[in-house]
Every structure is written in structure tokens, then in C-alpha cells.
Amino acid sequence: MPVSVVIPACNEEQAIAQTVLQVRQVLEQSVVTDWEVIVLDDGSTDGTARVAEEYGARVIRHLQTLGYGKSIKDGIQAAKHDVVAIMDADGTYPVGQLPVLLAKFYEGYDMVVGQRTGSSYRESLIKSPLRWILKWLVEFTAGRRIPDVNSGFRIFDRREVMNYFSRLCDTFSFTTSLTLAYLMNNRYVAYMPIEYKERVGKSKVVLLKDSLRTLQYIAQAILYYDPIKIFVVMSGVAVIFSCISFSVTLMFGLLSTFLLGIGGLLAAMIIFALGLLASLLQQIMNK
């Protein structure tokens, strides 16, 4: 049961030593026969790379910050084992659960995800609604319930995940894009509850900017995997607009709102027809 553990890190000098040490201790005490710890130093300006090497990790350095997702991709490519586990360097994930996730993976799943729970995961009043919106959009895209769309604690097969590299995000949306890639291709994904802890140091996530990037990727993923869905939503908005216009017409007898309602219905039909064409084009491209 060999495994490569990939840990992306950017200015995580405060936490990287404990993270690498815990991973090594857990794997040494487990049934894993061969393992390695790879730390991707993503342009850190502190001693992250030096400390990681001192504690026994194989360090790969980016001279400049290229992104969370790019770091994971490079770590996966550099891994010597086919089974790869990823986790963050900030101490938020319970390393002791790694053997549990590995055991679940060897039951035959294509990917096993640590489903975050606990008070530290629920966090602020701002993040909670944004996380709910993200979850709803990803579930809408995938057409199924997803307990945790962007957990950074996962196990998968190196050879399989590399098939999706061109469609996986290079930034913090990497895990979201990975979730969509597996589910939209009907892969078996299991979720294991884990207790998410308070991070060590300052978060690198810029809430508004990274949320907008994630929304952008989700829209691109819908267009790539199931384009008719986004056209159905747009068509539905046009129909709702028409219904409102007709209601106003009945209440006030305005000709202008009646014409707007007719225009909305025509727009809905045109948008839906474009969705059918997009879906047909996608099927042709897949063949």
C-alpha cells in the first residue's frame, strides 16, 4: 500500500514542521509499505522550504507563486507512487485520519475526500452563505448531492487524475474543479467525515477575488460538461420575466408589458434552442 503525500505550501513556516512530522509519524505506524512526503513550496519568502527539508520532506520549489492548484499538479507529476494524498500545510486537517481514508480508497473508490466538520469549518457569517452558494452551484452542475465540494484532504490515483489536468484550475478552485471532473465523468467518490481544525497562520484566500474565480470556473465547467444546463437557467429567467410582464398587463392593462412578455417568451425559446445546439456540439467534440 504505497502512497505519496503532496502538501502545497506558501509561507507556512509556522505550521509546515508539525504537518510533515505528523504525516511521517502516522505513516510509519500504519500498514503503508512505502511512502514519501512532497512539499511544493510555492514561491515562499520565509523558511518554509528549509524547514520542510529539515523534517524529512522532499521539497520542490517554485521561484514565484504560481498558485495552489499548480502546486498540487506539479506535486502529483513528481510523485513516485500511483496513490496520491493531498492535504494543506496549515494544520487544519487531521493527519491521523489518513490511514482511514486510504483504507476507504482501497475498497475500490476513484477518490476519497475528507468531509470537513466542526466549529472551525463553519467559521464566519460571511463565509457560510458563500460556501452554501458554491455548494448549490456545484451540486446543480453535477446533478447530485455533494457533502464537501472543495475539501483539500483527498486521495486518488495519480494516473487517473492526470487525465483531467487540462481542465483543473491552477488556483484555489483546484479542488472544486477536481470534484466536478470526477463526478461529471461518473467516477466513484466517497466522503469521510473529519474534524476541521483552526489554521496556523494567516489564510492566503482572498475571499471576494477567489469566490469570483470559482464562480467563473463553475460556469466554464457547466459549458464544458453539460452546457444545456446554463441555457435552461437563462431560459427559465426569461420565462419568469414574461410571467411578471403578463401579470402586470392583467393588473394595469398596459400594452408595453404585454409586448415585453411576448419578447421574453421568444427569448426563452431562442436561448433554449441555443442550449440544444451547444449540447449537440459538445457530443460531437466528445466523439
Backbone torsions as a table, in degrees:
resi	resn	phi	psi	omega
1	MET	NA	70.1	179.8
2	PRO	-78.1	152.9	179.6
3	VAL	-153.5	143.8	172.0
4	SER	-109.2	127.3	178.9
5	VAL	-103.2	118.1	-177.7
6	VAL	-105.3	125.6	-177.4
7	ILE	-125.3	105.7	174.7
8	PRO	-74.9	140.7	-176.4
9	ALA	-148.5	133.9	174.2
10	CYS	-136.7	109.7	-178.2
11	ASN	55.3	53.5	179.9
12	GLU	-115.3	37.1	-177.8
13	GLU	-58.6	-32.1	-177.5
14	GLN	-70.2	-28.0	-171.7
15	ALA	-114.6	-19.6	-169.6
16	ILE	-63.8	-35.7	-178.9
17	ALA	-62.2	-49.1	-179.2
18	GLN	-64.3	-38.9	-179.7
19	THR	-64.0	-50.5	-179.4
20	VAL	-62.9	-43.0	-179.2
21	LEU	-61.9	-43.5	179.9
22	GLN	-65.0	-41.0	178.7
23	VAL	-60.6	-46.7	-179.5
24	ARG	-62.2	-44.4	-179.0
25	GLN	-64.2	-42.8	-179.3
26	VAL	-64.4	-43.6	-178.8
27	LEU	-69.8	-36.3	178.2
28	GLU	-63.7	-30.7	-178.0
29	GLN	-93.8	1.6	-177.6
30	SER	-100.7	-173.9	179.8
31	VAL	-90.6	6.4	179.2
32	VAL	-65.0	128.1	-174.3
33	THR	-83.6	-32.5	-179.4
34	ASP	-149.5	138.6	-176.1
35	TRP	-154.2	164.1	174.5
36	GLU	-149.5	153.6	177.0
37	VAL	-117.6	120.0	-179.4
38	ILE	-113.3	122.6	175.6
39	VAL	-107.2	123.7	176.6
40	LEU	-95.4	103.9	179.2
41	ASP	-83.4	106.4	-172.4
42	ASP	-91.2	71.5	176.3
43	GLY	67.8	33.4	-179.6
44	SER	-62.9	146.3	176.7
45	THR	-105.8	3.0	176.7
46	ASP	-110.8	-157.0	-175.4
47	GLY	-94.9	26.7	-177.6
48	THR	-55.1	-50.1	-177.2
49	ALA	-64.0	-44.7	-178.7
50	ARG	-61.5	-46.8	-178.7
51	VAL	-65.2	-41.6	179.8
52	ALA	-60.7	-42.2	177.9
53	GLU	-65.4	-40.0	179.7
54	GLU	-61.3	-30.6	-178.4
55	TYR	-97.3	13.8	168.2
56	GLY	96.2	12.6	178.6
57	ALA	-89.4	152.5	169.7
58	ARG	-87.0	120.9	-172.8
59	VAL	-105.5	131.6	172.6
60	ILE	-117.4	128.7	-172.5
61	ARG	-110.2	137.5	166.1
62	HIS	-97.2	128.1	-179.8
63	LEU	-66.8	-26.7	175.2
64	GLN	-130.6	161.9	179.1
65	THR	-72.9	115.6	-178.3
66	LEU	-104.9	-14.1	177.6
67	GLY	121.7	152.5	-179.5
68	TYR	-58.4	-49.2	-178.5
69	GLY	-66.1	-40.9	178.0
70	LYS	-62.3	-37.8	178.1
71	SER	-62.9	-44.5	179.4
72	ILE	-64.4	-42.4	178.7
73	LYS	-58.5	-46.1	-179.6
74	ASP	-65.2	-36.2	176.8
75	GLY	-66.0	-40.4	177.9
76	ILE	-63.0	-44.8	179.6
77	GLN	-63.1	-33.1	-178.1
78	ALA	-83.5	-13.8	-176.3
79	ALA	-63.8	142.6	179.9
80	LYS	-94.8	-11.5	178.9
81	HIS	-108.9	151.8	-178.9
82	ASP	-74.6	-31.9	177.5
83	VAL	-86.6	124.0	-176.4
84	VAL	-123.9	133.9	172.0
85	ALA	-113.4	138.5	175.6
86	ILE	-118.8	146.9	174.6
87	MET	-158.3	160.5	-179.3
88	ASP	-81.6	162.4	-176.4
89	ALA	-93.3	-0.4	-169.0
90	ASP	-92.8	8.4	176.8
91	GLY	79.9	12.0	-177.1
92	THR	-81.9	-24.2	-175.4
93	TYR	-100.4	139.3	-179.9
94	PRO	-75.4	99.7	-176.3
95	VAL	-58.8	-30.3	-179.2
96	GLY	-61.7	-17.4	179.1
97	GLN	-86.2	-2.0	-178.5
98	LEU	-57.9	-47.0	177.3
99	PRO	-60.9	-32.1	179.3
100	VAL	-66.6	-44.5	178.5
101	LEU	-66.1	-37.6	178.0
102	LEU	-63.1	-43.7	179.4
103	ALA	-61.4	-39.8	178.2
104	LYS	-65.8	-40.2	179.4
105	PHE	-60.9	-40.3	-177.6
106	TYR	-76.2	-0.5	170.7
107	GLU	-75.9	-10.1	177.0
108	GLY	120.3	6.8	179.5
109	TYR	-77.2	151.3	177.6
110	ASP	-80.1	-29.3	177.0
111	MET	-153.3	140.6	175.5
112	VAL	-120.2	131.2	-174.6
113	VAL	-119.3	135.3	172.9
114	GLY	-77.2	110.1	-178.4
115	GLN	-82.2	112.8	-173.0
116	ARG	-70.9	135.9	175.9
117	THR	-137.8	171.8	175.7
118	GLY	104.4	166.9	-175.7
119	SER	-66.0	-33.0	-179.3
120	SER	-68.4	-26.7	179.1
121	TYR	-76.4	-35.5	-177.6
122	ARG	-70.3	-31.7	171.5
123	GLU	46.3	-134.8	-166.8
124	SER	-85.4	166.9	178.1
125	LEU	-69.2	-22.3	179.4
126	ILE	-79.8	-45.0	-176.6
127	LYS	-69.2	-34.9	-175.9
128	SER	-59.6	-50.5	178.5
129	PRO	-65.6	-35.3	177.7
130	LEU	-64.4	-40.5	178.7
131	ARG	-65.9	-37.0	178.6
132	TRP	-65.9	-42.8	178.5
133	ILE	-62.0	-45.5	178.8
134	LEU	-59.6	-45.2	-179.3
135	LYS	-61.3	-44.0	-179.3
136	TRP	-63.1	-43.4	-178.8
137	LEU	-64.6	-42.3	-179.5
138	VAL	-68.1	-39.8	177.9
139	GLU	-66.0	-37.6	176.3
140	PHE	-62.2	-41.9	179.8
141	THR	-66.2	-45.7	-176.2
142	ALA	-80.1	-22.4	-179.2
143	GLY	74.1	26.9	177.9
144	ARG	-156.2	164.1	-179.9
145	ARG	-74.9	136.1	-179.0
146	ILE	-128.7	111.1	-176.7
147	PRO	-61.5	-36.2	-178.9
148	ASP	-149.5	110.6	-171.3
149	VAL	-82.8	-24.0	-173.6
150	ASN	-136.0	33.5	173.7
151	SER	-63.0	139.2	179.6
152	GLY	-94.6	11.6	179.9
153	PHE	-113.4	102.0	-172.6
154	ARG	-144.3	158.5	174.0
155	ILE	-132.7	135.3	-179.2
156	PHE	-156.8	174.6	178.6
157	ASP	-88.6	128.3	-176.7
158	ARG	-58.6	-43.8	-176.6
159	ARG	-66.0	-37.3	-178.4
160	GLU	-72.9	-44.9	-175.8
161	VAL	-65.9	-28.9	-179.6
162	MET	-67.8	-20.1	175.9
163	ASN	-65.6	-21.9	-176.4
164	TYR	-104.0	4.9	-173.1
165	PHE	-53.7	-39.7	-176.7
166	SER	-66.3	-18.1	-178.6
167	ARG	-109.8	8.9	179.6
168	LEU	-103.1	136.8	-174.4
169	CYS	-69.0	146.2	179.1
170	ASP	-88.7	-5.0	-177.4
171	THR	-110.8	-153.7	-175.9
172	PHE	-67.9	-12.2	178.0
173	SER	-82.6	7.5	-178.4
174	PHE	-54.5	-48.4	-175.4
175	THR	-68.2	-34.8	175.8
176	THR	-63.6	-44.7	179.8
177	SER	-66.5	-33.7	177.7
178	LEU	-67.0	-41.0	176.3
179	THR	-57.9	-48.4	-179.3
180	LEU	-64.3	-42.3	-178.8
181	ALA	-59.0	-43.2	-178.4
182	TYR	-72.4	-45.2	-176.7
183	LEU	-70.3	-38.0	-179.2
184	MET	-72.6	-14.4	175.4
185	ASN	-106.1	17.4	173.5
186	ASN	58.8	40.1	174.8
187	ARG	-85.4	155.8	178.4
188	TYR	-83.0	119.3	-179.3
189	VAL	-124.3	126.7	178.4
190	ALA	-111.0	147.2	179.3
191	TYR	-119.2	127.7	-179.5
192	MET	-117.2	121.6	-179.1
193	PRO	-62.5	133.0	175.9
194	ILE	-135.9	154.9	178.0
195	GLU	-89.4	117.4	-179.8
196	TYR	-82.6	132.5	-174.6
197	LYS	-105.7	165.6	176.2
198	GLU	-69.8	134.5	-175.6
199	ARG	-72.9	155.4	173.4
200	VAL	-94.2	127.5	-179.9
201	GLY	86.3	-169.7	-174.4
202	LYS	-95.9	138.5	178.5
203	SER	-68.0	144.2	178.4
204	LYS	-92.8	-4.3	-178.0
205	VAL	-76.3	127.7	171.6
206	VAL	-97.5	107.2	-164.3
207	LEU	-53.3	-55.4	-175.2
208	LEU	-67.3	-48.6	-177.3
209	LYS	-62.7	-46.3	-177.8
210	ASP	-72.0	-29.6	175.9
211	SER	-66.4	-41.9	178.1
212	LEU	-64.8	-39.2	177.3
213	ARG	-63.5	-39.2	179.3
214	THR	-65.5	-43.5	177.5
215	LEU	-61.8	-38.7	177.6
216	GLN	-62.3	-44.3	-179.4
217	TYR	-65.9	-40.0	180.0
218	ILE	-60.5	-42.7	177.5
219	ALA	-61.1	-41.4	178.4
220	GLN	-66.4	-37.7	179.7
221	ALA	-65.9	-40.2	177.4
222	ILE	-61.2	-44.6	-179.7
223	LEU	-64.6	-31.8	-178.0
224	TYR	-80.0	-48.0	-172.3
225	TYR	-88.7	-40.6	-174.3
226	ASP	-150.2	70.3	-169.7
227	PRO	-61.6	-26.9	-175.9
228	ILE	-64.0	-23.5	-177.9
229	LYS	-61.8	-43.9	-177.7
230	ILE	-69.8	-31.4	177.0
231	PHE	-72.6	-33.1	176.6
232	VAL	-64.2	-41.4	178.0
233	VAL	-62.2	-47.3	179.9
234	MET	-63.5	-39.3	177.8
235	SER	-65.2	-40.1	178.1
236	GLY	-62.4	-39.4	177.1
237	VAL	-61.8	-41.4	178.5
238	ALA	-64.0	-38.9	178.4
239	VAL	-66.1	-42.4	177.9
240	ILE	-60.8	-42.7	177.4
241	PHE	-59.7	-41.2	178.7
242	SER	-64.3	-42.3	179.8
243	CYS	-62.2	-41.7	177.6
244	ILE	-62.9	-42.7	-179.9
245	SER	-62.7	-43.2	179.0
246	PHE	-66.0	-35.7	178.2
247	SER	-63.9	-42.3	178.0
248	VAL	-64.5	-36.9	178.2
249	THR	-62.5	-44.0	179.2
250	LEU	-65.0	-34.2	-177.9
251	MET	-77.4	-40.4	-172.1
252	PHE	-118.2	-6.8	177.9
253	GLY	66.4	34.3	-178.0
254	LEU	-87.9	129.5	178.0
255	LEU	-69.9	-35.3	-176.8
256	SER	-62.3	-41.7	179.5
257	THR	-70.6	-31.5	175.5
258	PHE	-63.4	-43.7	178.6
259	LEU	-65.2	-37.1	176.7
260	LEU	-63.6	-38.0	178.3
261	GLY	-64.6	-42.2	176.6
262	ILE	-62.3	-43.0	178.9
263	GLY	-62.5	-37.9	177.8
264	GLY	-63.5	-41.4	178.5
265	LEU	-65.0	-41.6	177.8
266	LEU	-63.1	-42.1	178.7
267	ALA	-62.7	-40.3	179.6
268	ALA	-61.3	-42.7	179.8
269	MET	-66.1	-41.1	179.9
270	ILE	-65.7	-44.1	-179.9
271	ILE	-62.3	-43.0	-179.9
272	PHE	-64.6	-39.1	177.9
273	ALA	-63.6	-39.2	176.4
274	LEU	-63.8	-36.1	176.9
275	GLY	-63.4	-40.0	177.0
276	LEU	-63.0	-41.1	178.0
277	LEU	-65.1	-41.0	178.5
278	ALA	-63.5	-40.9	178.4
279	SER	-64.4	-41.2	177.8
280	LEU	-63.9	-42.4	178.1
281	LEU	-62.2	-39.3	178.5
282	GLN	-63.1	-41.7	178.9
283	GLN	-63.7	-39.0	177.8
284	ILE	-63.7	-43.5	179.6
285	MET	-63.8	-38.2	179.2
286	ASN	-65.4	-35.2	178.6
287	LYS	-73.1	NA	NA
